[in-house]
């Protein structure tokens, strides 16, 4: 296994230029997914995040077949499908999750059909589904950096509105907030965040980057502001650890990042100061002792 010093040496080795690129994309996508994932976790939107990951696939496939930019192709597909879901969901005869199921699975199927028409079908499909540490072209670094910065700025500008809609949709509507437009904006932001992450972590595992760090942060704090600071830090640490272990031990990058994030979640679930398992058991024990003493006064 490589030492951390050897890993740093490899990062600055010109012959391994793909390694720092992969780490950069992993860190940027972790930061963006960590912030936006807080809304996803608080609103119970994990299914939507999974569905969006399917939705971007046909755009990635088209971009691959025509040798275009994967980030832009995936973003266009995700945005178009998000708009379709937001519009069709206005018909309350069908629940939103049903509409999502129809459109996003159809989008994923379309992506498989499109990419099957390209040469090297099996290898490229595996790269899309599970990520590739060596498959990130230089121009995508700029697209990822600009997209990440734009998403973070938009999140900052719309934070109060997103919080209002997240906590109470009806009150937000009564206050005159454009709930439909805010839902659409959040869907689109989730789509772009997922597209940024797909290249390193893969289409199948990308939901973990959106949900797991935010869920971990949720266990550690009751304050949304602190949660939105912790989630990208947790995601970034998972990305760094995952890239280091995957390079050192020759493991799949996406899977290793997800397992690192899951390990942090399990640690928080067990040891979190207020909401961890041990803390809850201690509180129950204290409550039982208190009841015991109250029932047997001296």
LINZI-V341040 format. One record per residue. RES is the residue in three letters. SS is DSSP state (H for helix, E for strand, L for the rest). PHI is phi in whole degrees, -180 to 180 (* if undefined). NEAR is the number of other C-alpha atoms within 10 Angstrom. Layout:
res=RES ss=SS phi=PHI near=NEAR
res=RES ss=SS phi=PHI near=NEAR
//
This chain:
res=UNK ss=L phi=* near=11
res=UNK ss=L phi=-68 near=13
res=UNK ss=L phi=-78 near=10
res=UNK ss=H phi=-55 near=12
res=UNK ss=H phi=-64 near=9
res=UNK ss=H phi=-66 near=11
res=UNK ss=H phi=-64 near=18
res=UNK ss=H phi=-63 near=13
res=UNK ss=H phi=-61 near=10
res=UNK ss=H phi=-65 near=17
res=UNK ss=H phi=-60 near=17
res=UNK ss=L phi=-100 near=12
res=UNK ss=L phi=-83 near=13
res=UNK ss=H phi=-58 near=10
res=UNK ss=H phi=-73 near=9
res=UNK ss=H phi=-115 near=12
res=UNK ss=H phi=-63 near=14
res=UNK ss=H phi=-69 near=18
res=UNK ss=H phi=-68 near=21
res=UNK ss=H phi=-65 near=18
res=UNK ss=H phi=-64 near=21
res=UNK ss=H phi=-63 near=24
res=UNK ss=H phi=-66 near=21
res=UNK ss=H phi=-60 near=18
res=UNK ss=H phi=-64 near=25
res=UNK ss=H phi=-63 near=29
res=UNK ss=H phi=-69 near=22
res=UNK ss=H phi=-64 near=25
res=UNK ss=H phi=-67 near=32
res=UNK ss=H phi=-65 near=30
res=UNK ss=H phi=-65 near=29
res=UNK ss=H phi=-67 near=30
res=UNK ss=H phi=-64 near=35
res=UNK ss=H phi=-63 near=31
res=UNK ss=H phi=-69 near=27
res=UNK ss=H phi=-69 near=23
res=UNK ss=H phi=-62 near=30
res=UNK ss=H phi=-61 near=28
res=UNK ss=H phi=-67 near=24
res=UNK ss=H phi=-61 near=24
res=UNK ss=H phi=-69 near=18
res=UNK ss=H phi=-66 near=16
res=UNK ss=L phi=-92 near=13
res=UNK ss=L phi=64 near=13
res=UNK ss=L phi=-101 near=17
res=UNK ss=H phi=-58 near=18
res=UNK ss=H phi=-64 near=14
res=UNK ss=H phi=-64 near=21
res=UNK ss=H phi=-62 near=24
res=UNK ss=H phi=-63 near=20
res=UNK ss=H phi=-67 near=25
res=UNK ss=H phi=-62 near=33
res=UNK ss=H phi=-59 near=30
res=UNK ss=H phi=-71 near=27
res=UNK ss=H phi=-67 near=34
res=UNK ss=L phi=-75 near=33
res=UNK ss=H phi=-61 near=31
res=UNK ss=H phi=-63 near=25
res=UNK ss=H phi=-65 near=27
res=UNK ss=H phi=-62 near=29
res=UNK ss=H phi=-65 near=29
res=UNK ss=H phi=-63 near=21
res=UNK ss=H phi=-61 near=18
res=UNK ss=H phi=-67 near=18
res=UNK ss=H phi=-64 near=17
res=UNK ss=L phi=-92 near=9
res=UNK ss=L phi=60 near=10
res=UNK ss=L phi=-96 near=13
res=UNK ss=L phi=-81 near=17
res=UNK ss=H phi=-65 near=25
res=UNK ss=H phi=-63 near=25
res=UNK ss=H phi=-67 near=21
res=UNK ss=H phi=-61 near=20
res=UNK ss=H phi=-65 near=26
res=UNK ss=H phi=-63 near=25
res=UNK ss=H phi=-61 near=21
res=UNK ss=H phi=-63 near=25
res=UNK ss=H phi=-64 near=32
res=UNK ss=H phi=-65 near=22
res=UNK ss=H phi=-61 near=15
res=UNK ss=H phi=-71 near=24
res=UNK ss=H phi=-63 near=29
res=UNK ss=H phi=-63 near=17
res=UNK ss=H phi=-60 near=16
res=UNK ss=H phi=-65 near=22
res=UNK ss=H phi=-61 near=18
res=UNK ss=H phi=-71 near=13
res=UNK ss=H phi=-68 near=16
res=UNK ss=L phi=-72 near=17
res=UNK ss=L phi=-68 near=12
res=UNK ss=L phi=-79 near=11
res=UNK ss=L phi=-76 near=8
res=UNK ss=L phi=-66 near=7
res=UNK ss=L phi=-112 near=11
res=UNK ss=L phi=-71 near=12
res=UNK ss=H phi=-60 near=16
res=UNK ss=H phi=-66 near=14
res=UNK ss=H phi=-69 near=11
res=UNK ss=H phi=-63 near=17
res=UNK ss=H phi=-61 near=23
res=UNK ss=H phi=-58 near=15
res=UNK ss=H phi=-65 near=12
res=UNK ss=H phi=-73 near=20
res=UNK ss=H phi=-75 near=25
res=UNK ss=H phi=-68 near=16
res=UNK ss=H phi=-62 near=15
res=UNK ss=H phi=-64 near=24
res=UNK ss=H phi=-65 near=21
res=UNK ss=H phi=-62 near=15
res=UNK ss=H phi=-61 near=19
res=UNK ss=H phi=-62 near=22
res=UNK ss=H phi=-64 near=15
res=UNK ss=H phi=-63 near=13
res=UNK ss=H phi=-64 near=19
res=UNK ss=H phi=-72 near=22
res=UNK ss=L phi=-67 near=16
res=UNK ss=L phi=-86 near=11
res=UNK ss=L phi=-100 near=15
res=UNK ss=L phi=-65 near=10
res=UNK ss=L phi=67 near=10
res=UNK ss=H phi=-55 near=14
res=UNK ss=H phi=-63 near=11
res=UNK ss=H phi=-66 near=9
res=UNK ss=H phi=-69 near=18
res=UNK ss=H phi=-65 near=17
res=UNK ss=H phi=-63 near=13
res=UNK ss=H phi=-63 near=19
res=UNK ss=H phi=-65 near=21
res=UNK ss=H phi=-74 near=19
res=UNK ss=H phi=-121 near=20
res=UNK ss=L phi=83 near=26
res=UNK ss=L phi=-151 near=20
res=UNK ss=L phi=-71 near=23
res=UNK ss=L phi=-102 near=15
res=UNK ss=L phi=-101 near=14
res=UNK ss=L phi=-109 near=18
res=UNK ss=L phi=-71 near=13
res=UNK ss=H phi=-59 near=11
res=UNK ss=H phi=-64 near=9
res=UNK ss=H phi=-69 near=18
res=UNK ss=H phi=-62 near=18
res=UNK ss=H phi=-68 near=11
res=UNK ss=H phi=-63 near=16
res=UNK ss=H phi=-64 near=22
res=UNK ss=H phi=-63 near=15
res=UNK ss=H phi=-67 near=11
res=UNK ss=H phi=-64 near=22
res=UNK ss=H phi=-63 near=22
res=UNK ss=H phi=-62 near=14
res=UNK ss=H phi=-63 near=14
res=UNK ss=H phi=-64 near=20
res=UNK ss=H phi=-66 near=16
res=UNK ss=H phi=-65 near=12
res=UNK ss=H phi=-64 near=14
res=UNK ss=H phi=-62 near=19
res=UNK ss=H phi=-63 near=12
res=UNK ss=H phi=-69 near=11
res=UNK ss=L phi=-104 near=13
res=UNK ss=H phi=-58 near=12
res=UNK ss=H phi=-60 near=11
res=UNK ss=H phi=-66 near=15
res=UNK ss=H phi=-62 near=21
res=UNK ss=H phi=-64 near=16
res=UNK ss=H phi=-60 near=17
res=UNK ss=H phi=-69 near=21
res=UNK ss=H phi=-66 near=17
res=UNK ss=H phi=-78 near=12
res=UNK ss=L phi=-159 near=10
res=UNK ss=H phi=-64 near=15
res=UNK ss=H phi=-67 near=13
res=UNK ss=H phi=-65 near=12
res=UNK ss=H phi=-62 near=18
res=UNK ss=H phi=-67 near=14
res=UNK ss=H phi=-66 near=10
res=UNK ss=L phi=-79 near=10
res=UNK ss=L phi=90 near=9
res=UNK ss=L phi=-74 near=17
res=UNK ss=L phi=-77 near=13
res=UNK ss=H phi=-60 near=19
res=UNK ss=H phi=-61 near=14
res=UNK ss=H phi=-65 near=12
res=UNK ss=H phi=-69 near=15
res=UNK ss=H phi=-60 near=17
res=UNK ss=H phi=-62 near=18
res=UNK ss=H phi=-61 near=19
res=UNK ss=H phi=-67 near=20
res=UNK ss=H phi=-58 near=24
res=UNK ss=H phi=-65 near=22
res=UNK ss=H phi=-65 near=26
res=UNK ss=H phi=-62 near=27
res=UNK ss=H phi=-60 near=28
res=UNK ss=H phi=-67 near=29
res=UNK ss=H phi=-60 near=33
res=UNK ss=H phi=-70 near=33
res=UNK ss=H phi=-60 near=32
res=UNK ss=H phi=-59 near=30
res=UNK ss=H phi=-87 near=29
res=UNK ss=H phi=-60 near=32
res=UNK ss=H phi=-64 near=29
res=UNK ss=H phi=-87 near=32
res=UNK ss=H phi=-103 near=33
res=UNK ss=L phi=93 near=23
res=UNK ss=L phi=-66 near=27
res=UNK ss=L phi=-75 near=17
res=UNK ss=L phi=-94 near=21
res=UNK ss=H phi=-64 near=31
res=UNK ss=H phi=-59 near=25
res=UNK ss=H phi=-61 near=25
res=UNK ss=H phi=-68 near=34
res=UNK ss=H phi=-81 near=33
res=UNK ss=H phi=-105 near=26
res=UNK ss=H phi=-63 near=25
res=UNK ss=H phi=-62 near=34
res=UNK ss=H phi=-67 near=32
res=UNK ss=H phi=-65 near=22
res=UNK ss=H phi=-64 near=25
res=UNK ss=H phi=-63 near=28
res=UNK ss=H phi=-62 near=25
res=UNK ss=H phi=-73 near=19
res=UNK ss=H phi=-95 near=22
res=UNK ss=L phi=-151 near=17
res=UNK ss=L phi=-100 near=12
res=UNK ss=L phi=-103 near=10
res=UNK ss=H phi=-62 near=15
res=UNK ss=H phi=-61 near=11
res=UNK ss=H phi=-67 near=13
res=UNK ss=H phi=-60 near=23
res=UNK ss=H phi=-75 near=22
res=UNK ss=H phi=-87 near=16
res=UNK ss=H phi=-71 near=23
res=UNK ss=H phi=-58 near=31
res=UNK ss=H phi=-67 near=28
res=UNK ss=H phi=-67 near=20
res=UNK ss=H phi=-65 near=23
res=UNK ss=H phi=-64 near=35
res=UNK ss=H phi=-65 near=26
res=UNK ss=H phi=-65 near=20
res=UNK ss=H phi=-64 near=26
res=UNK ss=H phi=-65 near=32
res=UNK ss=H phi=-61 near=18
res=UNK ss=H phi=-63 near=19
res=UNK ss=H phi=-65 near=25
res=UNK ss=H phi=-66 near=30
res=UNK ss=H phi=-62 near=24
res=UNK ss=H phi=-68 near=21
res=UNK ss=H phi=-67 near=18
res=UNK ss=H phi=-73 near=19
res=UNK ss=H phi=-72 near=15
res=UNK ss=H phi=-110 near=11
res=UNK ss=L phi=58 near=11
res=UNK ss=L phi=-112 near=14
res=UNK ss=L phi=-62 near=19
res=UNK ss=H phi=-63 near=26
res=UNK ss=H phi=-59 near=30
res=UNK ss=H phi=-63 near=22
res=UNK ss=H phi=-70 near=21
res=UNK ss=H phi=-62 near=30
res=UNK ss=H phi=-64 near=23
res=UNK ss=H phi=-66 near=16
res=UNK ss=H phi=-64 near=20
res=UNK ss=H phi=-64 near=26
res=UNK ss=H phi=-67 near=18
res=UNK ss=H phi=-62 near=15
res=UNK ss=H phi=-66 near=20
res=UNK ss=H phi=-62 near=23
res=UNK ss=H phi=-65 near=13
res=UNK ss=H phi=-63 near=14
res=UNK ss=H phi=-65 near=20
res=UNK ss=H phi=-61 near=20
res=UNK ss=H phi=-89 near=16
res=UNK ss=H phi=-112 near=17
res=UNK ss=L phi=-54 near=21
res=UNK ss=L phi=-58 near=15
res=UNK ss=L phi=-111 near=14
res=UNK ss=L phi=-112 near=18
res=UNK ss=L phi=-79 near=18
res=UNK ss=H phi=-59 near=16
res=UNK ss=H phi=-64 near=15
res=UNK ss=H phi=-64 near=16
res=UNK ss=H phi=-66 near=16
res=UNK ss=H phi=-64 near=12
res=UNK ss=H phi=-64 near=12
res=UNK ss=H phi=-65 near=13
res=UNK ss=H phi=-64 near=12
res=UNK ss=H phi=-64 near=12
res=UNK ss=H phi=-64 near=12
res=UNK ss=H phi=-64 near=12
res=UNK ss=H phi=-65 near=12
res=UNK ss=H phi=-64 near=12
res=UNK ss=H phi=-62 near=11
res=UNK ss=H phi=-65 near=11
res=UNK ss=H phi=-61 near=11
res=UNK ss=H phi=-68 near=11
res=UNK ss=H phi=-66 near=10
res=UNK ss=H phi=-82 near=9
res=UNK ss=L phi=-130 near=7
res=UNK ss=L phi=-68 near=6
res=UNK ss=L phi=-75 near=5
//
